[in-house]
Amino acid sequence: MEAIGLGYLAAGIGAAFTVIGAGIGIGKLAAAAMEASGRQPEVAGEVRTSMIIAAALIEGATFFALAICIILANK
């Protein structure tokens, strides 16, 4: 296998781990937010806002990691 093929393989594996990690993180975040909303329904709006901000930060880090994978694959 050529070096470029290994680069693409490594980028694919890195992207897969990145997306899996982000999915797990956002899933745990949503579960905790739903539990908090269930326990105290009066603060559900504040919890939802905090959840959306945290999810955006997780997705931002995910997109950064995916960009690094693509850059390294094309190097």
Biopython code that builds the backbone (N, CA, C, O; Angstrom):
import numpy as np
from Bio.PDB.StructureBuilder import StructureBuilder

atoms = [
    (1, "MET", "N", (0.849, -1.175, 0.000)),
    (1, "MET", "CA", (0.000, 0.000, 0.000)),
    (1, "MET", "C", (0.895, 1.239, 0.000)),
    (1, "MET", "O", (1.886, 1.307, 0.727)),
    (2, "GLU", "N", (0.532, 2.196, -0.816)),
    (2, "GLU", "CA", (1.339, 3.405, -0.929)),
    (2, "GLU", "C", (1.096, 4.334, 0.258)),
    (2, "GLU", "O", (0.127, 4.186, 1.004)),
    (3, "ALA", "N", (1.991, 5.279, 0.405)),
    (3, "ALA", "CA", (1.894, 6.215, 1.528)),
    (3, "ALA", "C", (0.624, 7.060, 1.452)),
    (3, "ALA", "O", (0.018, 7.357, 2.482)),
    (4, "ILE", "N", (0.215, 7.450, 0.240)),
    (4, "ILE", "CA", (-0.985, 8.267, 0.100)),
    (4, "ILE", "C", (-2.222, 7.474, 0.511)),
    (4, "ILE", "O", (-3.161, 8.026, 1.086)),
    (5, "GLY", "N", (-2.216, 6.176, 0.212)),
    (5, "GLY", "CA", (-3.331, 5.315, 0.619)),
    (5, "GLY", "C", (-3.425, 5.190, 2.127)),
    (5, "GLY", "O", (-4.516, 5.192, 2.697)),
    (6, "LEU", "N", (-2.266, 5.082, 2.768)),
    (6, "LEU", "CA", (-2.258, 5.014, 4.230)),
    (6, "LEU", "C", (-2.719, 6.332, 4.845)),
    (6, "LEU", "O", (-3.368, 6.347, 5.891)),
    (7, "GLY", "N", (-2.378, 7.435, 4.185)),
    (7, "GLY", "CA", (-2.832, 8.742, 4.667)),
    (7, "GLY", "C", (-4.346, 8.862, 4.622)),
    (7, "GLY", "O", (-4.969, 9.363, 5.557)),
    (8, "TYR", "N", (-4.930, 8.396, 3.523)),
    (8, "TYR", "CA", (-6.395, 8.421, 3.408)),
    (8, "TYR", "C", (-7.039, 7.487, 4.437)),
    (8, "TYR", "O", (-8.063, 7.824, 5.031)),
    (9, "LEU", "N", (-6.441, 6.326, 4.643)),
    (9, "LEU", "CA", (-6.964, 5.390, 5.629)),
    (9, "LEU", "C", (-6.915, 5.993, 7.032)),
    (9, "LEU", "O", (-7.887, 5.910, 7.782)),
    (10, "ALA", "N", (-5.793, 6.593, 7.378)),
    (10, "ALA", "CA", (-5.658, 7.211, 8.697)),
    (10, "ALA", "C", (-6.633, 8.374, 8.859)),
    (10, "ALA", "O", (-7.198, 8.559, 9.937)),
    (11, "ALA", "N", (-6.837, 9.157, 7.802)),
    (11, "ALA", "CA", (-7.790, 10.265, 7.881)),
    (11, "ALA", "C", (-9.207, 9.746, 8.070)),
    (11, "ALA", "O", (-9.989, 10.331, 8.820)),
    (12, "GLY", "N", (-9.542, 8.655, 7.395)),
    (12, "GLY", "CA", (-10.870, 8.068, 7.559)),
    (12, "GLY", "C", (-11.095, 7.536, 8.958)),
    (12, "GLY", "O", (-12.162, 7.731, 9.539)),
    (13, "ILE", "N", (-10.098, 6.869, 9.498)),
    (13, "ILE", "CA", (-10.206, 6.342, 10.861)),
    (13, "ILE", "C", (-10.285, 7.498, 11.866)),
    (13, "ILE", "O", (-11.076, 7.453, 12.809)),
    (14, "GLY", "N", (-9.473, 8.519, 11.663)),
    (14, "GLY", "CA", (-9.519, 9.679, 12.556)),
    (14, "GLY", "C", (-10.860, 10.388, 12.495)),
    (14, "GLY", "O", (-11.390, 10.806, 13.524)),
    (15, "ALA", "N", (-11.414, 10.526, 11.297)),
    (15, "ALA", "CA", (-12.723, 11.163, 11.159)),
    (15, "ALA", "C", (-13.800, 10.321, 11.832)),
    (15, "ALA", "O", (-14.706, 10.863, 12.465)),
    (16, "ALA", "N", (-13.708, 9.005, 11.701)),
    (16, "ALA", "CA", (-14.696, 8.129, 12.336)),
    (16, "ALA", "C", (-14.657, 8.263, 13.851)),
    (16, "ALA", "O", (-15.700, 8.392, 14.492)),
    (17, "PHE", "N", (-13.462, 8.232, 14.422)),
    (17, "PHE", "CA", (-13.350, 8.388, 15.875)),
    (17, "PHE", "C", (-13.846, 9.759, 16.334)),
    (17, "PHE", "O", (-14.466, 9.877, 17.390)),
    (18, "THR", "N", (-13.573, 10.785, 15.542)),
    (18, "THR", "CA", (-14.025, 12.127, 15.884)),
    (18, "THR", "C", (-15.542, 12.206, 15.922)),
    (18, "THR", "O", (-16.115, 12.751, 16.865)),
    (19, "VAL", "N", (-16.185, 11.670, 14.911)),
    (19, "VAL", "CA", (-17.647, 11.725, 14.841)),
    (19, "VAL", "C", (-18.276, 10.857, 15.928)),
    (19, "VAL", "O", (-19.276, 11.250, 16.529)),
    (20, "ILE", "N", (-17.708, 9.699, 16.183)),
    (20, "ILE", "CA", (-18.229, 8.843, 17.251)),
    (20, "ILE", "C", (-18.109, 9.542, 18.601)),
    (20, "ILE", "O", (-19.055, 9.528, 19.389)),
    (21, "GLY", "N", (-16.974, 10.144, 18.871)),
    (21, "GLY", "CA", (-16.782, 10.857, 20.133)),
    (21, "GLY", "C", (-17.737, 12.028, 20.290)),
    (21, "GLY", "O", (-18.283, 12.253, 21.370)),
    (22, "ALA", "N", (-17.937, 12.769, 19.216)),
    (22, "ALA", "CA", (-18.870, 13.898, 19.275)),
    (22, "ALA", "C", (-20.294, 13.410, 19.494)),
    (22, "ALA", "O", (-21.050, 14.026, 20.245)),
    (23, "GLY", "N", (-20.667, 12.318, 18.850)),
    (23, "GLY", "CA", (-22.006, 11.762, 19.037)),
    (23, "GLY", "C", (-22.245, 11.321, 20.467)),
    (23, "GLY", "O", (-23.310, 11.567, 21.033)),
    (24, "ILE", "N", (-21.261, 10.674, 21.042)),
    (24, "ILE", "CA", (-21.379, 10.248, 22.440)),
    (24, "ILE", "C", (-21.472, 11.460, 23.361)),
    (24, "ILE", "O", (-22.285, 11.482, 24.284)),
    (25, "GLY", "N", (-20.638, 12.465, 23.107)),
    (25, "GLY", "CA", (-20.648, 13.666, 23.942)),
    (25, "GLY", "C", (-21.964, 14.420, 23.871)),
    (25, "GLY", "O", (-22.498, 14.835, 24.900)),
    (26, "ILE", "N", (-22.489, 14.601, 22.677)),
    (26, "ILE", "CA", (-23.754, 15.318, 22.531)),
    (26, "ILE", "C", (-24.901, 14.474, 23.093)),
    (26, "ILE", "O", (-25.855, 15.025, 23.641)),
    (27, "GLY", "N", (-24.821, 13.164, 22.965)),
    (27, "GLY", "CA", (-25.845, 12.294, 23.549)),
    (27, "GLY", "C", (-25.885, 12.400, 25.061)),
    (27, "GLY", "O", (-26.961, 12.493, 25.652)),
    (28, "LYS", "N", (-24.718, 12.386, 25.693)),
    (28, "LYS", "CA", (-24.676, 12.541, 27.148)),
    (28, "LYS", "C", (-25.151, 13.922, 27.569)),
    (28, "LYS", "O", (-25.828, 14.072, 28.586)),
    (29, "LEU", "N", (-24.796, 14.918, 26.790)),
    (29, "LEU", "CA", (-25.231, 16.285, 27.076)),
    (29, "LEU", "C", (-26.747, 16.395, 27.021)),
    (29, "LEU", "O", (-27.364, 16.976, 27.913)),
    (30, "ALA", "N", (-27.341, 15.842, 25.982)),
    (30, "ALA", "CA", (-28.796, 15.900, 25.833)),
    (30, "ALA", "C", (-29.495, 15.109, 26.933)),
    (30, "ALA", "O", (-30.525, 15.546, 27.447)),
    (31, "ALA", "N", (-28.949, 13.952, 27.299)),
    (31, "ALA", "CA", (-29.547, 13.151, 28.364)),
    (31, "ALA", "C", (-29.538, 13.910, 29.688)),
    (31, "ALA", "O", (-30.526, 13.900, 30.422)),
    (32, "ALA", "N", (-28.425, 14.561, 29.987)),
    (32, "ALA", "CA", (-28.342, 15.330, 31.225)),
    (32, "ALA", "C", (-29.292, 16.519, 31.204)),
    (32, "ALA", "O", (-29.896, 16.853, 32.224)),
    (33, "ALA", "N", (-29.426, 17.158, 30.046)),
    (33, "ALA", "CA", (-30.334, 18.304, 29.948)),
    (33, "ALA", "C", (-31.782, 17.865, 30.104)),
    (33, "ALA", "O", (-32.566, 18.551, 30.760)),
    (34, "MET", "N", (-32.150, 16.735, 29.514)),
    (34, "MET", "CA", (-33.521, 16.242, 29.649)),
    (34, "MET", "C", (-33.823, 15.842, 31.093)),
    (34, "MET", "O", (-34.925, 16.063, 31.595)),
    (35, "GLU", "N", (-32.833, 15.255, 31.746)),
    (35, "GLU", "CA", (-33.014, 14.890, 33.155)),
    (35, "GLU", "C", (-33.185, 16.134, 34.014)),
    (35, "GLU", "O", (-34.030, 16.166, 34.908)),
    (36, "ALA", "N", (-32.383, 17.155, 33.743)),
    (36, "ALA", "CA", (-32.499, 18.398, 34.504)),
    (36, "ALA", "C", (-33.839, 19.075, 34.253)),
    (36, "ALA", "O", (-34.437, 19.629, 35.176)),
    (37, "SER", "N", (-34.314, 19.034, 33.018)),
    (37, "SER", "CA", (-35.617, 19.621, 32.695)),
    (37, "SER", "C", (-36.742, 18.844, 33.361)),
    (37, "SER", "O", (-37.746, 19.429, 33.768)),
    (38, "GLY", "N", (-36.582, 17.544, 33.472)),
    (38, "GLY", "CA", (-37.592, 16.729, 34.135)),
    (38, "GLY", "C", (-37.645, 16.971, 35.627)),
    (38, "GLY", "O", (-38.714, 16.917, 36.235)),
    (39, "ARG", "N", (-36.492, 17.237, 36.217)),
    (39, "ARG", "CA", (-36.457, 17.473, 37.660)),
    (39, "ARG", "C", (-36.960, 18.868, 38.032)),
    (39, "ARG", "O", (-37.640, 19.043, 39.043)),
    (40, "GLN", "N", (-36.617, 19.860, 37.202)),
    (40, "GLN", "CA", (-37.043, 21.239, 37.467)),
    (40, "GLN", "C", (-37.569, 21.853, 36.177)),
    (40, "GLN", "O", (-36.822, 22.514, 35.457)),
    (41, "PRO", "N", (-38.838, 21.642, 35.881)),
    (41, "PRO", "CA", (-39.394, 22.137, 34.611)),
    (41, "PRO", "C", (-39.363, 23.659, 34.466)),
    (41, "PRO", "O", (-39.381, 24.173, 33.348)),
    (42, "GLU", "N", (-39.317, 24.376, 35.578)),
    (42, "GLU", "CA", (-39.327, 25.840, 35.495)),
    (42, "GLU", "C", (-38.040, 26.418, 34.923)),
    (42, "GLU", "O", (-38.039, 27.569, 34.487)),
    (43, "VAL", "N", (-36.955, 25.672, 34.908)),
    (43, "VAL", "CA", (-35.699, 26.169, 34.340)),
    (43, "VAL", "C", (-35.365, 25.481, 33.015)),
    (43, "VAL", "O", (-34.217, 25.500, 32.571)),
    (44, "ALA", "N", (-36.371, 24.877, 32.389)),
    (44, "ALA", "CA", (-36.138, 24.133, 31.151)),
    (44, "ALA", "C", (-35.576, 25.027, 30.047)),
    (44, "ALA", "O", (-34.730, 24.583, 29.270)),
    (45, "GLY", "N", (-36.031, 26.275, 29.964)),
    (45, "GLY", "CA", (-35.528, 27.194, 28.931)),
    (45, "GLY", "C", (-34.057, 27.503, 29.104)),
    (45, "GLY", "O", (-33.304, 27.530, 28.131)),
    (46, "GLU", "N", (-33.644, 27.737, 30.342)),
    (46, "GLU", "CA", (-32.230, 28.027, 30.611)),
    (46, "GLU", "C", (-31.361, 26.801, 30.339)),
    (46, "GLU", "O", (-30.259, 26.917, 29.803)),
    (47, "VAL", "N", (-31.865, 25.634, 30.711)),
    (47, "VAL", "CA", (-31.119, 24.401, 30.477)),
    (47, "VAL", "C", (-30.977, 24.158, 28.978)),
    (47, "VAL", "O", (-29.911, 23.760, 28.507)),
    (48, "ARG", "N", (-32.047, 24.397, 28.234)),
    (48, "ARG", "CA", (-32.014, 24.199, 26.779)),
    (48, "ARG", "C", (-31.000, 25.132, 26.129)),
    (48, "ARG", "O", (-30.252, 24.723, 25.240)),
    (49, "THR", "N", (-30.976, 26.383, 26.573)),
    (49, "THR", "CA", (-30.019, 27.346, 26.022)),
    (49, "THR", "C", (-28.584, 26.913, 26.303)),
    (49, "THR", "O", (-27.728, 26.962, 25.419)),
    (50, "SER", "N", (-28.330, 26.496, 27.521)),
    (50, "SER", "CA", (-26.985, 26.028, 27.876)),
    (50, "SER", "C", (-26.614, 24.781, 27.083)),
    (50, "SER", "O", (-25.461, 24.622, 26.681)),
    (51, "MET", "N", (-27.588, 23.889, 26.854)),
    (51, "MET", "CA", (-27.327, 22.672, 26.094)),
    (51, "MET", "C", (-26.969, 23.002, 24.648)),
    (51, "MET", "O", (-26.054, 22.403, 24.083)),
    (52, "ILE", "N", (-27.683, 23.947, 24.051)),
    (52, "ILE", "CA", (-27.404, 24.303, 22.662)),
    (52, "ILE", "C", (-26.023, 24.937, 22.531)),
    (52, "ILE", "O", (-25.310, 24.665, 21.565)),
    (53, "ILE", "N", (-25.642, 25.768, 23.481)),
    (53, "ILE", "CA", (-24.315, 26.384, 23.444)),
    (53, "ILE", "C", (-23.224, 25.321, 23.585)),
    (53, "ILE", "O", (-22.234, 25.342, 22.854)),
    (54, "ALA", "N", (-23.408, 24.395, 24.525)),
    (54, "ALA", "CA", (-22.417, 23.331, 24.716)),
    (54, "ALA", "C", (-22.345, 22.417, 23.492)),
    (54, "ALA", "O", (-21.256, 21.996, 23.102)),
    (55, "ALA", "N", (-23.487, 22.109, 22.886)),
    (55, "ALA", "CA", (-23.488, 21.271, 21.683)),
    (55, "ALA", "C", (-22.764, 21.970, 20.533)),
    (55, "ALA", "O", (-22.055, 21.329, 19.757)),
    (56, "ALA", "N", (-22.946, 23.279, 20.430)),
    (56, "ALA", "CA", (-22.246, 24.029, 19.380)),
    (56, "ALA", "C", (-20.733, 23.994, 19.598)),
    (56, "ALA", "O", (-19.970, 23.888, 18.638)),
    (57, "LEU", "N", (-20.304, 24.081, 20.837)),
    (57, "LEU", "CA", (-18.872, 24.006, 21.128)),
    (57, "LEU", "C", (-18.315, 22.618, 20.790)),
    (57, "LEU", "O", (-17.210, 22.501, 20.261)),
    (58, "ILE", "N", (-19.076, 21.580, 21.095)),
    (58, "ILE", "CA", (-18.636, 20.222, 20.754)),
    (58, "ILE", "C", (-18.544, 20.068, 19.239)),
    (58, "ILE", "O", (-17.577, 19.505, 18.726)),
    (59, "GLU", "N", (-19.543, 20.563, 18.528)),
    (59, "GLU", "CA", (-19.520, 20.445, 17.071)),
    (59, "GLU", "C", (-18.390, 21.279, 16.464)),
    (59, "GLU", "O", (-17.809, 20.881, 15.454)),
    (60, "GLY", "N", (-18.076, 22.414, 17.058)),
    (60, "GLY", "CA", (-16.959, 23.217, 16.571)),
    (60, "GLY", "C", (-15.644, 22.469, 16.693)),
    (60, "GLY", "O", (-14.825, 22.482, 15.774)),
    (61, "ALA", "N", (-15.447, 21.819, 17.826)),
    (61, "ALA", "CA", (-14.228, 21.026, 18.007)),
    (61, "ALA", "C", (-14.202, 19.842, 17.046)),
    (61, "ALA", "O", (-13.140, 19.453, 16.559)),
    (62, "THR", "N", (-15.375, 19.271, 16.775)),
    (62, "THR", "CA", (-15.465, 18.162, 15.825)),
    (62, "THR", "C", (-15.096, 18.605, 14.423)),
    (62, "THR", "O", (-14.335, 17.921, 13.739)),
    (63, "PHE", "N", (-15.621, 19.736, 13.985)),
    (63, "PHE", "CA", (-15.292, 20.240, 12.652)),
    (63, "PHE", "C", (-13.805, 20.564, 12.535)),
    (63, "PHE", "O", (-13.207, 20.347, 11.481)),
    (64, "PHE", "N", (-13.208, 21.080, 13.600)),
    (64, "PHE", "CA", (-11.774, 21.362, 13.593)),
    (64, "PHE", "C", (-10.984, 20.063, 13.423)),
    (64, "PHE", "O", (-10.046, 20.003, 12.627)),
    (65, "ALA", "N", (-11.363, 19.031, 14.167)),
    (65, "ALA", "CA", (-10.665, 17.750, 14.061)),
    (65, "ALA", "C", (-10.839, 17.142, 12.673)),
    (65, "ALA", "O", (-9.895, 16.572, 12.126)),
    (66, "LEU", "N", (-12.039, 17.257, 12.098)),
    (66, "LEU", "CA", (-12.256, 16.738, 10.755)),
    (66, "LEU", "C", (-11.433, 17.507, 9.728)),
    (66, "LEU", "O", (-10.913, 16.916, 8.781)),
    (67, "ALA", "N", (-11.312, 18.811, 9.907)),
    (67, "ALA", "CA", (-10.482, 19.610, 8.996)),
    (67, "ALA", "C", (-9.025, 19.174, 9.084)),
    (67, "ALA", "O", (-8.343, 19.089, 8.063)),
    (68, "ILE", "N", (-8.544, 18.901, 10.280)),
    (68, "ILE", "CA", (-7.168, 18.421, 10.449)),
    (68, "ILE", "C", (-6.990, 17.079, 9.746)),
    (68, "ILE", "O", (-5.970, 16.852, 9.096)),
    (69, "CYS", "N", (-7.971, 16.189, 9.870)),
    (69, "CYS", "CA", (-7.897, 14.886, 9.173)),
    (69, "CYS", "C", (-7.807, 15.067, 7.670)),
    (69, "CYS", "O", (-7.010, 14.399, 7.012)),
    (70, "ILE", "N", (-8.617, 15.966, 7.118)),
    (70, "ILE", "CA", (-8.595, 16.202, 5.677)),
    (70, "ILE", "C", (-7.267, 16.814, 5.243)),
    (70, "ILE", "O", (-6.710, 16.434, 4.213)),
    (71, "ILE", "N", (-6.766, 17.751, 6.023)),
    (71, "ILE", "CA", (-5.487, 18.391, 5.683)),
    (71, "ILE", "C", (-4.357, 17.360, 5.703)),
    (71, "ILE", "O", (-3.511, 17.347, 4.808)),
    (72, "LEU", "N", (-4.343, 16.512, 6.705)),
    (72, "LEU", "CA", (-3.286, 15.511, 6.796)),
    (72, "LEU", "C", (-3.405, 14.446, 5.700)),
    (72, "LEU", "O", (-2.399, 13.881, 5.270)),
    (73, "ALA", "N", (-4.627, 14.175, 5.251)),
    (73, "ALA", "CA", (-4.799, 13.195, 4.183)),
    (73, "ALA", "C", (-4.271, 13.724, 2.861)),
    (73, "ALA", "O", (-3.775, 12.953, 2.040)),
    (74, "ASN", "N", (-4.370, 15.016, 2.647)),
    (74, "ASN", "CA", (-3.924, 15.605, 1.387)),
    (74, "ASN", "C", (-2.476, 16.057, 1.407)),
    (74, "ASN", "O", (-1.992, 16.606, 0.418)),
    (75, "LYS", "N", (-1.790, 15.844, 2.486)),
    (75, "LYS", "CA", (-0.406, 16.290, 2.589)),
    (75, "LYS", "C", (0.536, 15.337, 1.914)),
    (75, "LYS", "O", (1.746, 15.565, 1.908)),
]
sb = StructureBuilder()
sb.init_structure("model")
sb.init_model(0)
sb.init_chain("A")
sb.init_seg("    ")
for serial, (resi, resn, name, xyz) in enumerate(atoms, 1):
    if name == "N":
        sb.init_residue(resn, " ", resi, " ")
    sb.init_atom(name, np.array(xyz, "f"), 0.0, 1.0, " ", f" {name:<3s}", serial, name[0])
structure = sb.get_structure()
